[in-house]
Structures are given as C-alpha cells and as structure tokens.
Amino acid sequence: MAGETIQQGDLKAPGGTPRPTPLAMCPMAAMCKGMMERPPSGFFAMLAGTVMIALGILIFFEPRVVVWIIGGAFVLFGTALFMMANFLRRLGVQVRDT
C-alpha cells in the first residue's frame, strides 16, 4: 500500500463514489483552457497591462485625469449592467417559454 501510486481516477470520495476530475469541478475550465491555447488571449492580457501602466504614468503627471478615468469607468460599468440586465431578462423569457 505504501509503495503504490494512486491514479486520479482511483481516488474515492467518502461515500465511495469517484471524485470528479478538476475539469469537471470548474464549469469555466473548458473556456479557460481554450483561452490559454489561443495566442490572442495572451496578447490582449499584455495589452491591458500596458494600458494600465500608461494610465498610471498619466495619473502621476496629471492627477486631475483620475476624475475622467473614474467617470469613464462608471459609464462603462453602467453600460455593462444594462447589457447584463437585458441578457438576463431575455434568458428569463426563454426559460418561461420552454
């Protein structure tokens, strides 16, 4: 027993059922795996980091720009909330119709 290697599928939960694999536990795992396999997702992450550094430097030299950045963020978040509410409303209609 001490010298045996345990395969991931061999692990059992307390009730005797096999434990799910890590991919089965996370519903976003397939999407995240696909994003990591495609090169553009890394490019966009680096682009976002570059923009954040540039904004930080801009704030350092011109502190009044913080107000404009926060205002733009509020407009962006508000638009995103409207889009999410519209999506959830349409999803609720589809669920009720089925």
C-alpha positions, 0 to 999 in steps of 0.5 A, a space after each residue: 500500500 505504501 509503495 503504490 501510486 494512486 491514479 486520479 481516477 482511483 481516488 474515492 470520495 467518502 461515500 465511495 463514489 469517484 471524485 470528479 476530475 478538476 475539469 469537471 469541478 470548474 464549469 469555466 475550465 473548458 473556456 479557460 483552457 481554450 483561452 490559454 491555447 489561443 495566442 490572442 488571449 495572451 496578447 490582449 492580457 499584455 495589452 491591458 497591462 500596458 494600458 494600465 501602466 500608461 494610465 498610471 504614468 498619466 495619473 502621476 503627471 496629471 492627477 486631475 485625469 483620475 476624475 475622467 478615468 473614474 467617470 469613464 469607468 462608471 459609464 462603462 460599468 453602467 453600460 455593462 449592467 444594462 447589457 447584463 440586465 437585458 441578457 438576463 431578462 431575455 434568458 428569463 423569457 426563454 426559460 418561461 417559454 420552454 
